[in-house]
Structures are given as C-alpha cells and as structure tokens.
Amino acid sequence: MLEIEIAARSEVGGRNHNEDDLRHGHNGPFWYAVLSDGAGGHKGGAIASDLVVRLTAHALQNAVQASPGELTQLVLQAHDAVVQQQEKQQRDRMHATLVALWIDTRREEALWTHVGDSRLYLLRHGRVLHVTQDDSVVQQMVAAGYLTPEEALNHPKKNQLLAAMGTEGGIEPNTTERAAPVEDGDAFLLCSDGWWEHFGPRDIEAHFAVAASPADWLQRMAEHIERHATPRQDNYSAIAVWVGDPAETTRLNSLWGDTVPGPLPPGAG
C-alpha cells in the first residue's frame, strides 16, 4: 500500500481577503485533496469557494470508492449548490474554480478533475509529467498556436474563464476518463492561478529537487512568490501530495534532464 504525505498553504497576497479555499484528508486507504479559487463581489467568491470545497471534500471523505463518473457527479452537485446559493442570496456574480484529486493507495491509482484555471501537476522521477489544461480563453489561444505559454501569462484576457462552478449554462468537468497509475515517488501539486502564474514546469521541478518534504516544497515556492509578488498579488494557494518518499533516485531526471516514462491514460484532464 502506498504511503501519502500532504501539506497545504493559502496566502492572501496583496488582497484584502482570501477567496481561495482548500481541504485534504483520508478515509482509510483513500486520500483526497480539493482546492478552489472564488470570485464575486461582496466576498461572494469566498462563499463560492468555501461551498465548493466543503461539499466536494465531504463527499470524498465519506466515499468508499470512486470512479470517473462518480467524481464528475460530485462536481456537478457542488456546481448546483453554488447556483442555488446565488439565487438564495442574490449573488449572481459568485463563482469558483475547482481542482480535486483522489488516490486509492491499495490499487495504486488516482483520479482527478477540474473546472476553471486551478491546476493539477503530476511529477514523476522529478519531472512534470502532466498538467491539467485550463478552461480559459488564453489556454485555447495557446493550444491553437496563437500565443506561447510565456505570452499567456501577461495577456489581458488571462483571467477570462470559459467555465467555472456556478456559471450559467452548466459545466462539463474535466475528469480523467479512467484511473491513472500512481508510483512510489510521484508528487502532485494542486494550486490556484495566483500560485502557478509564478512558475514554469522547470521551476516547479527545481524546487521539488531540493525539498525535504511537501511542506518544505510549498515553503520554497511561497518564498519565491513573496520575492516576486506585485502590490496587487492575487491570493495564492496550493496542496502538495507526496506518494512515498521521493528519494534522490527518483529526482535525478529533474537534475539531468532525462525523459520521463510512459504517457498517462487518454482523457487525463
């Protein structure tokens, strides 16, 4: 059975309040992590992200097994709850992103899902093996070849989402089509855009290569954000999940630039 270690942190940045939310935990052999970035006037974003995280985490905490279909249904239920809260409190601009991870340590496999531009990174042998694709205008422009990833970071529409929890017209969660294998030494990073906008894949790998623990990994990245933050720095939040102990042998690729093995299953969001 795989061993899991998790750390999390959420910072207000240069804003007046924090509209990010996150939770993690486990139920026997099943581990989960959930993160959300809210948006909306009169602190509506904080209400939306709290609702999304609380409902999703509660469902995962009480689940005895999960499938891609079940994970998608949990996300849709949380979306409906945000819509209902908008109607109840007349907060029509309230919405949130979501990224959630589920790990079955007995089967050594994982599922994940996301809506919006909060991301999940999977590192294997010290290299970023997979990154979720944002539901955003600039992500579509990058995918079409109109922008480079570097140009996207400063594009005026970088915060314009194509999907979010609580938006009209429904959502289609980006859920893995089937479980992905998890190996000893793997690491996951779930983070809001206020966090990931400061790092390219090589930066994430570099901080990982010298980290002694998930908490140390997040601390090193948070210190980098603090050094490069703007006066209006967005809230920045992340959850780090380590599978086993990423010993030096699993990190050599991040130092020497070797390729990582094996693609993920199709539809790995």
C-alpha positions as CSV (number, residue, x, y, z in Angstrom):
1,M,0.0,0.0,0.0
2,L,1.3,3.4,-0.9
3,E,2.2,5.9,1.8
4,I,0.9,9.5,1.4
5,E,2.1,12.8,2.9
6,I,0.2,16.0,2.3
7,A,0.9,19.7,3.1
8,A,-1.1,22.8,2.2
9,R,-1.0,26.6,2.5
10,S,-3.1,29.5,1.4
11,E,-2.0,33.2,1.5
12,V,-3.9,36.4,1.0
13,G,-1.2,38.1,-1.1
14,G,-1.9,41.7,-1.8
15,R,-5.6,41.5,-1.5
16,N,-7.9,42.5,1.4
17,H,-9.2,39.0,1.9
18,N,-8.6,35.4,0.8
19,E,-11.1,33.9,-1.6
20,D,-9.2,30.7,-2.1
21,D,-10.2,27.6,-0.1
22,L,-8.8,24.1,0.3
23,R,-9.1,20.9,2.2
24,H,-7.4,17.4,2.3
25,G,-7.7,14.2,4.3
26,H,-8.2,10.5,4.0
27,N,-10.7,7.7,4.7
28,G,-8.7,4.5,5.3
29,P,-6.7,3.8,2.1
30,F,-8.4,6.7,0.2
31,W,-6.8,10.1,0.2
32,Y,-8.2,13.3,-1.3
33,A,-7.2,17.0,-1.9
34,V,-9.6,19.8,-3.0
35,L,-8.8,23.4,-3.9
36,S,-10.9,26.3,-5.2
37,D,-10.4,29.9,-6.2
38,G,-13.5,32.0,-5.8
39,A,-14.6,35.2,-7.5
40,G,-17.5,37.6,-6.9
41,G,-18.4,41.0,-5.4
42,H,-19.1,41.5,-1.7
43,K,-17.0,38.5,-0.7
44,G,-19.1,36.2,-2.9
45,G,-16.0,34.5,-4.1
46,A,-15.1,33.3,-0.6
47,I,-18.6,32.0,-0.2
48,A,-18.5,30.1,-3.5
49,S,-15.1,28.5,-2.9
50,D,-16.0,27.5,0.6
51,L,-19.1,25.8,-0.6
52,V,-17.4,24.1,-3.5
53,V,-14.5,22.8,-1.3
54,R,-16.7,21.8,1.7
55,L,-19.2,19.8,-0.4
56,T,-16.6,18.1,-2.5
57,A,-14.4,17.2,0.4
58,H,-17.3,15.9,2.5
59,A,-18.4,13.6,-0.3
60,L,-14.8,12.3,-0.9
61,Q,-14.3,11.9,2.9
62,N,-17.3,9.6,3.0
63,A,-16.7,7.7,-0.3
64,V,-15.7,4.1,-0.1
65,Q,-14.6,4.0,-3.8
66,A,-14.6,6.4,-6.7
67,S,-15.0,6.2,-10.4
68,P,-14.7,8.9,-13.1
69,G,-18.4,9.1,-13.4
70,E,-18.9,9.4,-9.6
71,L,-16.3,12.1,-9.3
72,T,-17.9,14.1,-12.1
73,Q,-21.3,13.8,-10.4
74,L,-19.8,15.2,-7.1
75,V,-18.6,18.2,-9.1
76,L,-21.9,18.7,-10.8
77,Q,-23.7,18.6,-7.4
78,A,-21.3,21.2,-6.0
79,H,-22.0,23.4,-9.0
80,D,-25.7,23.1,-8.5
81,A,-25.2,24.1,-4.9
82,V,-23.4,27.3,-5.9
83,V,-26.2,28.2,-8.3
84,Q,-28.8,27.7,-5.6
85,Q,-26.8,29.8,-3.2
86,Q,-26.6,32.6,-5.8
87,E,-30.4,32.5,-6.1
88,K,-30.9,32.5,-2.4
89,Q,-28.5,35.4,-1.7
90,Q,-28.9,37.1,-5.0
91,R,-25.2,36.9,-5.7
92,D,-25.3,36.5,-9.5
93,R,-21.6,37.0,-10.0
94,M,-20.5,34.4,-7.5
95,H,-18.4,31.6,-8.9
96,A,-15.3,29.5,-8.3
97,T,-12.8,27.1,-9.8
98,L,-12.2,23.6,-8.6
99,V,-9.4,21.0,-8.8
100,A,-9.7,17.7,-6.9
101,L,-7.5,14.6,-6.5
102,W,-8.5,11.2,-5.3
103,I,-5.9,8.5,-4.6
104,D,-6.6,4.8,-3.9
105,T,-3.4,3.6,-2.1
106,R,-4.4,-0.1,-2.3
107,R,-4.9,-0.1,-6.1
108,E,-2.1,2.4,-6.6
109,E,-4.1,4.7,-8.8
110,A,-5.6,8.2,-8.9
111,L,-8.4,10.2,-10.4
112,W,-8.6,13.9,-10.7
113,T,-11.0,16.6,-12.1
114,H,-11.0,20.3,-12.6
115,V,-13.2,23.3,-13.7
116,G,-11.6,26.7,-14.5
117,D,-8.0,27.5,-14.2
118,S,-6.9,26.0,-10.9
119,R,-4.3,23.3,-11.9
120,L,-3.0,19.9,-11.0
121,Y,0.6,19.0,-11.8
122,L,1.9,15.4,-11.6
123,L,5.6,14.9,-11.2
124,R,7.3,11.6,-11.8
125,H,11.0,11.0,-11.4
126,G,11.3,14.6,-10.6
127,R,9.8,15.8,-13.9
128,V,6.4,17.4,-14.6
129,L,4.7,14.5,-16.4
130,H,1.2,16.1,-16.7
131,V,-0.6,19.4,-16.2
132,T,-4.3,20.0,-16.5
133,Q,-5.5,22.3,-19.3
134,D,-7.2,25.5,-18.1
135,D,-10.8,26.3,-19.1
136,S,-9.7,29.8,-20.3
137,V,-9.5,32.0,-23.3
138,V,-5.7,32.2,-23.3
139,Q,-5.4,28.4,-22.9
140,Q,-7.4,28.0,-26.1
141,M,-5.1,30.6,-27.8
142,V,-2.0,28.7,-26.6
143,A,-3.5,25.4,-27.9
144,A,-4.2,26.9,-31.2
145,G,-0.7,28.3,-31.5
146,Y,-1.6,32.0,-31.3
147,L,0.2,32.5,-28.0
148,T,3.2,31.0,-26.3
149,P,2.8,29.9,-22.7
150,E,5.0,32.8,-21.7
151,E,2.9,35.4,-23.6
152,A,-0.2,34.0,-22.0
153,L,1.0,34.9,-18.5
154,N,0.6,38.7,-19.3
155,H,-2.2,38.6,-21.8
156,P,-5.1,41.0,-20.9
157,K,-7.6,38.1,-21.1
158,K,-5.6,35.7,-18.9
159,N,-8.3,35.7,-16.2
160,Q,-11.2,35.2,-18.6
161,L,-12.6,31.7,-17.9
162,L,-14.7,29.6,-20.2
163,A,-16.1,27.5,-17.3
164,A,-16.5,27.9,-13.6
165,M,-18.5,26.5,-10.8
166,G,-21.8,28.4,-10.5
167,T,-21.9,29.9,-14.0
168,E,-25.0,29.8,-16.1
169,G,-25.5,27.1,-18.7
170,G,-24.0,24.2,-16.8
171,I,-20.5,22.8,-16.8
172,E,-18.6,19.8,-18.1
173,P,-15.9,18.8,-15.5
174,N,-12.6,17.8,-16.9
175,T,-12.4,14.4,-15.3
176,T,-9.9,11.6,-16.1
177,E,-11.6,9.0,-18.3
178,R,-10.1,6.2,-16.2
179,A,-7.8,5.9,-13.2
180,A,-4.1,6.7,-13.8
181,P,-1.4,4.6,-12.2
182,V,0.5,6.1,-9.3
183,E,4.1,5.1,-8.4
184,D,6.1,5.4,-5.3
185,G,8.0,8.7,-5.6
186,D,5.2,10.5,-7.5
187,A,4.2,14.0,-6.4
188,F,1.1,16.1,-7.1
189,L,0.7,19.9,-6.9
190,L,-2.8,21.4,-6.8
191,C,-2.8,25.2,-7.0
192,S,-4.7,28.3,-7.8
193,D,-3.7,30.7,-10.6
194,G,-2.1,33.1,-8.1
195,W,0.4,30.3,-7.3
196,W,1.1,28.7,-10.7
197,E,1.5,32.0,-12.6
198,H,4.9,32.4,-11.0
199,F,6.3,29.1,-12.1
200,G,7.1,27.2,-15.3
201,P,7.4,23.4,-15.2
202,R,11.2,23.6,-14.8
203,D,10.8,26.0,-11.8
204,I,8.5,23.6,-10.1
205,E,10.9,20.7,-10.7
206,A,13.8,22.7,-9.3
207,H,12.1,23.5,-6.0
208,F,11.0,19.9,-5.8
209,A,14.5,18.6,-6.3
210,V,15.8,20.2,-3.2
211,A,12.7,19.9,-0.9
212,A,12.8,17.7,2.1
213,S,9.1,17.3,2.5
214,P,5.8,18.5,1.0
215,A,5.7,21.4,3.4
216,D,9.3,22.3,2.6
217,W,8.4,22.2,-1.2
218,L,5.5,24.6,-0.6
219,Q,7.6,26.9,1.6
220,R,10.3,27.2,-1.0
221,M,7.7,28.1,-3.7
222,A,5.9,30.5,-1.4
223,E,9.1,32.4,-0.6
224,H,9.7,32.7,-4.4
225,I,6.2,34.2,-4.8
226,E,6.8,36.6,-2.0
227,R,10.0,37.8,-3.6
228,H,8.3,38.4,-7.0
229,A,4.9,39.5,-5.8
230,T,3.3,42.6,-7.2
231,P,1.4,45.1,-5.0
232,R,-1.9,43.5,-6.2
233,Q,-0.7,39.9,-5.9
234,D,-3.6,37.6,-6.1
235,N,-4.4,35.1,-3.3
236,Y,-2.1,32.1,-3.8
237,S,-2.8,28.6,-2.5
238,A,-1.5,25.1,-3.1
239,I,-1.7,21.5,-1.8
240,A,1.4,19.2,-2.2
241,V,0.9,15.5,-2.2
242,W,3.8,13.1,-2.0
243,V,3.5,9.4,-2.7
244,G,6.1,7.6,-0.6
245,D,9.5,9.3,-0.2
246,P,10.8,10.8,-3.5
247,A,14.3,9.7,-2.8
248,E,17.3,11.1,-4.8
249,T,17.0,8.3,-7.3
250,T,13.5,9.4,-8.3
251,R,14.7,13.1,-8.7
252,L,17.7,12.5,-10.9
253,N,15.8,13.3,-14.1
254,S,15.0,16.8,-12.8
255,L,18.7,17.4,-12.4
256,W,20.0,15.7,-15.6
257,G,17.1,16.4,-18.0
258,D,16.3,12.7,-18.8
259,T,12.9,11.9,-20.3
260,V,10.1,10.5,-18.1
261,P,8.5,7.2,-18.9
262,G,5.0,6.3,-20.0
263,P,2.1,8.5,-21.1
264,L,-1.0,8.9,-18.9
265,P,-4.3,7.3,-20.0
266,P,-6.3,9.2,-22.6
267,G,-8.6,11.9,-21.2
268,A,-6.4,12.7,-18.2
269,G,-7.9,16.2,-17.9
